[in-house]
């Protein structure tokens, strides 16, 4: 839900370089261990959105930037309406 400004966790229980999340950080986990997954998920869920954003902002904005005043879904709706109204 990067485009909606929500917290995420990308988890791969196997190694596949072509399908791994492109950045390392709190939002990315590559481990076969459910315990590792559970620990990371609980840690993320305990964080408020401000703390999570502070820990990920520089890296996440590389993939998708979230603009609270002008979110992606609103931009897309405006483009669609533009085509419909033409």
Beta strands, then each sheet from edge to edge (+ up, - down):
strand 1: 10-12
strand 2: 28-30
sheet 1: 1+ 2+
end
